[in-house]
Amino acid sequence: MGQSQREKELVDKFLEDTTLFLGPEPEMMHDHGLAPITEVEKEAIDIVSNTTISLVRNKLQAAATEAFEMLEQIGSAPGAKWGDLITGYYTASGDLSLACSGGVLLFSTTAQYAVKFTRKHWVDEPTVGVNPGDVFMHNDARYGGIHNADHSMMLPIFHDGKLISWVVTVVHEGENGAVEPGGIPSAAESKFMEGLMLSPIKVAENYTLKKDLLTFMQNSVREPKLQLQDMKAKLFGAIRMKERIEEALEEFGVDAVVATLRKTLDGTVSEVKRRISKWQDGTVRTIAVADGTLRENILIKTQLEVTKKGDELHFDLSGSSPEFANRSNNCTNVAFKGMISQLFLQFIWPDMPRNQAVVAPMKFSVTHKSIFDPAYETPNAQGMMTIFPLFTAAQMAITKFLYSAPERHTKILAPWYNMIATFLYGGITQNGETVGNIGTDLNGMPGGAREDMDGEHAIAPIFAAMAEQGEQELLEEEVPMMHLSRRLVKDNQGFGKFRGGQGYQMMVAVKDSPFWGLMATTIGSKYPTVYGLFGGYGSPSYPLAKVKGINVFKTLEENPEQFQYTMEEVMNNRPFEGASYTTHHRGLQFEPVKEGELYIVTQGTGGGYGDVLDRDPQLVMKDLEDELISDYVAQNIYHVVYNPETLVLDKKATEEKRRKEKEARKKRGVSYKEFVKQWVTSEPPAHLPWYGCWGDTNVVYAGSPYTKMPSDNLESVILPDPKDVRIAQLEAQLKQVTRK
């Protein structure tokens, strides 16, 4: 027995010493809980008063926000300038305890994994080590994060030679040398097409960037200047946070800092459990459907079941679509939990401390090799196309619990618009620089309707309440993309007792560039991604429109009156003679664009709340006066009667018209049994490219009713190249014509 044990120890040591590759560790990556409390933390908590902890917490919170604002001012990437970043203090074990008051809250439960990997593998590694002045960096989402466009910088904090904390700065840098510019390539068919893939790596010693590694990273991306400037910006932000925590150490002592970081986490867990315990026990089931991979139109199901029992909340994603081996819309297990944390910290409990403990006591069930827990070999650059629909499904489910809750910390809210409707770009600017990144319009997501008032127009993305859209004039100084029209779109609203906020349309053309290309990475052209709440309408679906074969700038010079400013006007009236007018889904892979060609895309709308027939007619008239809706919508959706010339409401006629509409509804309606008989099928229709369960969560379909698999034993889906599909279609047509 002794010999056997000795042999086992020798084998274990041999394997440890000869590890081929320190890849992402499934056990670590699936653990969203807190690290066990250490003896040092226990002792500190025992001797530090709550008053002192409150003072230290406020100081560190202010320091994180100071560094956030500093990064916004000195960062170079559009993501840094518009607020797509976060800064925070972590415990010595690597748990995020305090984050800045602005920024992307998804990072609050995704950035710690790289810190924990660094702590576990590099502290005692003789060729690496973790020492004062060392700085680490990472961007590979498989080690933590959302996608490779997000770059994090990690700086360890020491006191008297002992590691007591980490500070981390994370910025959506965008460009990272992927197969398409801008950092989030939808054309990526493997992880090796997603550009720079940094596992946690030491990039600086003595707070100085290592020139050889910096050169390697600059050599790997399209914008070497951006890479340098923002590595410096993240480093300076981290150093500022280090200086502030050292001030706290000097003023309050090391025990106070250690106790604050840990107790903030433990207190958050306790409060989360208390709040959940107030909700009614029960289960809510919701779904969301993505209408494509950004390369082809298929229907990808998110199946969500949320169960509340006692003080535990359980999110079960069993039955969701299988992973796609050669498409980038897979979403890491870490990212989908980050999206749930975003929902709670921004929309459900915005008063809670911004840290990872908000989801620590929650339970998650997910099937391996599904879109929410794909194999590490699959690409994930466009995992947002999976977690954004999940956000909406979860928002719908949690709202059902909140509706009857005895205490709330926000208003009931219909789903927020959830898509990044903007253009990515790449090419040579009017200043001769090679660039590639993403537009700021994605931050113009409209808000959902509230339980007692309308939603806000184009206000903020679901992932960053304080984000900015940027000043177009300033953007045009840097890149040759001109927004020729940028306006709210009539009738683009989630109708209801209270309507959702409206999104805007952007009409883009390129000027003064020798080479420029555009991308769009948005779903929702065939099947809406946002739904209404309690009878409200959801978001419409939208195309991408192109007008090619013209130079609109010449038209503006010679015949400015010919120019038209909305997609509807341009596509219906076709004002430019000789141009081609086409519409497409909004998954546009990188496409070269000639000067003066028009590309038009539309932001969606927040979901509506409640029955349209309950909407105050005066609110309908106000929307009509503001040109937010048409006469058709006012008369046929809201059933309001008024003088079309004076817009004077006829209250009595409106009441009568609505009464008749309610009676008509009863005549149109059928019993639930009859509805099921007419609409429910045992399997998805053969013509429907359906991915995910269909009723029974134990059976998952992969494109047709003939391809199915048990939900606990999923297989990867491999899709053909859309170009090959198109070639085959054209060859078939040619063959048919030749026969005739």
Secondary structure, 3 states (H helix, E strand, C coil): CHHHHHHHHHHHHHHHHCCCCCCCCHHHHCCCCCCCCCHHHHHHHHHCCHHHHHHHHHHHHHHHHHHHHHHHHHCCCHHHHHCCEEEEEEECCCCEEEECCCCCHHHHHCCHHHHHHHHHHHCCCCCCCCCCCCEEEECCHHHCCCCCCEEEEEEEEEECCEEEEEEEEEEECCCCCCCCCCCCCCCCCCHHHCCCCCCCEEEEECCEECHHHHHHHHCCCCCHHHHHHHHHHHHHHHHHHHHHHHHHHHHHCHHHHHHHHHHHHHHHHHHHHHHHHHCCCEEEEEEEEECCCCCCCCEEEEEEEEEEECCEEEEECCCCCECECCCCCCCCHHHHHHHHHHHHHHHHCCCCCCCHHHCCCCEEECCCCECCCCCCCCCCCCCHHHHHHHHHHHHHHHHHHHHCCCCCCCCCECCCCCCCCCCEEEEECCCCCEEEEECHHHHCCCCCCECCCCCCCCCCCCCCCCCCCCCHHHHHHHCCEEEEEEEECCCCCCCCCECCCCCEEEEEEECCCCEEEEEEECCCCCCCCCCCECCCCCCCCCCEEEEECCCHHHHHHHCHHHCCCCHHHHHHHCCCCCCEEEEECCEEEEEECCCCCEEEEECCCCCCECCHHHCCHHHHHHHHHCCCCCHHHHHHCCCCCECCCCCCECHHHHHHHHHHHHHHHHHHCCCHHHHHHHHCCCCCCCCCCEEEECCCCCEEEEEECCEEEECCCCCCECCCCHHHHHHHHHHHHHHHHHHC
